Amino acid sequence: MVDDSSLASTEQLRDFLRRISKEDKVLLIGDVRQHQGVEAGKPFEQLQHSGMQTAMLDRIVRQKDPELLRAVEHLSKNETEAGVRMLQQQGRVTEITDPEQRIAAIAKAYSAHPENTIIVSPDNASRRAINQAVRQELQSLGTLDVEDRSIKVLTPRSDMTGADRAWAARYQTGDVLHYIRGSKEYGIEGGSYAEVVAATPRDNLVTVRRSDGELVNGELDCKLDLPTRKVTSLTFGGDQSRDLYITTAGGNAKRNNGLAAGSLLCIKSLAQGVPEFLSRIQLTGKGP
């Protein structure tokens, strides 16, 4: 049984289904009107459109108060304006414009009834401020110990794209890398972690410290998105073969092949490439 199936991406659901046998039965539970997956795809919704046997639950049983139930029914049908208006009329919506006063009120309300209160925050900055305010309020009530204990938590670097991972200049000392597949070449196991201790952009080299303390130097593989659709030739040159020269084709069809069609381009500051292979052949005789 897979709950919140609408949050699963295409790749995640594919990997899950590959791990089960033909005799297994899978029950996907979710709501396509709620949040979709962070990664690409919405397989739960697509499976329903493709004829997957589906049972619909359309009766709301959580809300017992009739007035609240009517408001929730509007919200469940995407009738947000009508639903919020009913909640306001019932006195269930409180607006506090001052951020500090709003956070303090949230902390007091939660601390008064923590067993049935949920706090929803729209961003990380307000989440941290609310968490701190709630902790202080609970500490003042004696619910939490006044002595704080810090725990290191790893957070993904949202500023780093898939292409950025191939460039040493994008890594910072202290970054923690999580190796999904691992590397036999560098003795790094899948699922392990390592800390970046140095990055050398010129050589596109990253040095990491494994969990056993051993330092590992690894050169990153570069993946480039070329600024043209048609390429005639590629060759490395320049200082220590760190410049990539690109000859493009299709100069008379720039609309289809891009503005760079029919040009000679140079991409600088790459990792050291392999020079163009040149050979000299000497003919020693004639064929039949």
Long-range contacts (C-beta under 8 A, 24 or more apart in sequence): 1-26, 1-27, 1-29, 2-26, 2-27, 2-28, 2-29, 2-30, 3-29, 3-30, 4-29, 4-30, 4-34, 5-29, 5-30, 5-44, 6-30, 6-31, 6-32, 6-34, 6-35, 6-36, 6-37, 6-42, 6-44, 6-45, 7-35, 7-36, 7-37, 7-38, 8-37, 8-43, 8-44, 9-37, 9-38, 9-39, 9-40, 9-41, 9-43, 10-37, 10-39, 10-40, 10-41, 10-42, 10-43, 11-39, 11-40, 11-41, 12-37, 12-39, 13-41, 13-43, 13-44, 14-43, 28-52, 33-76, 33-78, 68-92, 99-126, 99-129, 103-129, 103-130, 103-133, 104-133, 106-130, 106-133, 106-134, 107-133, 107-134, 107-136, 107-137, 108-137, 110-134, 110-137, 111-137, 111-138, 111-141, 111-143, 114-138, 114-143, 154-178, 163-223, 163-225, 165-220, 166-220, 166-221, 166-222, 166-223, 167-201, 167-204, 167-220, 167-222, 168-199, 168-200, 168-201, 168-203, 168-204, 168-205, 168-206, 168-220, 169-199, 169-201, 171-196, 171-199, 171-206, 172-196, 172-199, 173-197, 173-198, 173-199, 177-208, 183-218, 186-216, 186-218, 187-214, 187-216, 188-216, 201-269, 202-242, 202-269, 203-271, 203-272, 204-270, 204-271, 219-271, 220-271, 222-270, 222-271, 224-267, 227-258, 227-260, 227-265, 228-257, 228-258, 228-260, 228-261, 228-263, 228-265, 229-256, 229-257, 229-258, 229-261, 230-257, 230-261, 235-275, 235-276, 236-270, 236-272, 236-273, 236-274, 236-275, 236-276, 237-275, 237-276, 238-266, 238-268, 240-272, 241-272, 241-273, 241-274, 241-275, 242-268, 242-269, 242-270, 242-271, 242-272, 242-273, 243-267, 243-268, 243-270, 244-270, 244-273
